[in-house]
Amino acid sequence: IKESKIASPYRQQVFKLGSVLDVRVSHVNSPAEFWCQLQRNSNQLHLLMRNMQHYYSTPRDVFQLGHVGCVARCSKDGLWYRASVIQRNFPKEEVNILFVDYG
């Protein structure tokens, strides 16, 4: 089985120690691994999510070979989210993804 791990094209936000920011925590794996969005960007993210649901409501090719950024439908709520391909399994033509905005 041939597999490859892929680096994400999305950059992680890093803030100075002691920074105080208004955020919304959207997903927690552990105290050291969590996702949050800056409150000041919440309107833009909400608009992006709404536009994605509309755009992908008709069948489209959501993954293009050679690209690591894609969209994926979440099995829990049926909605579309931005995603990053983190691993490919070539014989099975499967990918593992990470939801970049919500973990």
HUVEN-V131357 format. One record per pair of residues at least 12 apart in sequence whose ideal C-beta (glycine too) atoms are under 10 Angstrom apart, sorted by the first residue. I is the first residue (numbers start at 1). J is the second residue. If there is no record, write none. Layout:
# HUVEN-V131357
I;J
I;J
This chain:
# HUVEN-V131357
1;89
1;90
1;91
1;92
2;88
2;89
2;90
2;91
2;92
3;87
3;88
3;89
3;90
3;91
3;92
3;94
3;96
4;85
4;87
4;88
4;89
4;90
5;85
5;86
5;87
5;88
5;96
6;68
6;84
6;85
6;86
6;87
6;88
6;95
6;96
7;68
7;84
7;86
8;68
8;69
8;83
8;84
8;85
8;86
8;98
8;100
9;67
9;68
9;69
9;84
9;85
9;100
10;68
10;69
10;82
10;83
10;84
10;98
10;100
10;101
12;100
13;36
13;37
13;38
15;38
21;36
21;38
21;39
21;40
22;36
22;38
22;39
22;40
22;42
23;35
23;36
23;37
23;38
23;39
23;40
23;41
23;42
24;36
24;37
24;38
24;39
24;41
24;42
24;45
25;37
25;103
26;45
26;99
26;101
26;102
26;103
27;99
27;101
27;102
27;103
28;103
29;103
33;103
34;103
35;98
35;99
35;100
35;101
35;102
35;103
36;101
36;102
36;103
37;101
37;102
45;82
45;101
45;102
48;81
48;82
48;101
49;79
49;80
49;81
49;82
49;101
49;102
52;71
52;79
52;80
52;81
52;82
53;78
53;79
53;80
53;81
54;80
55;71
55;80
56;71
56;72
56;73
56;79
56;80
56;81
57;80
60;80
62;80
62;83
63;83
63;85
63;95
63;97
65;88
67;84
67;85
68;83
68;84
68;85
68;86
68;88
68;95
68;97
69;82
69;83
69;84
69;85
69;100
70;82
70;83
70;84
70;85
70;95
70;97
71;83
71;97
71;99
72;84
72;85
72;95
72;97
72;98
72;99
74;99
74;102
79;102
81;97
81;99
81;100
81;101
81;102
81;103
82;97
82;98
82;99
82;100
82;101
82;102
83;95
83;96
83;97
83;98
83;99
83;100
83;101
83;102
84;96
84;97
84;98
84;99
84;100
85;97
85;98
86;98
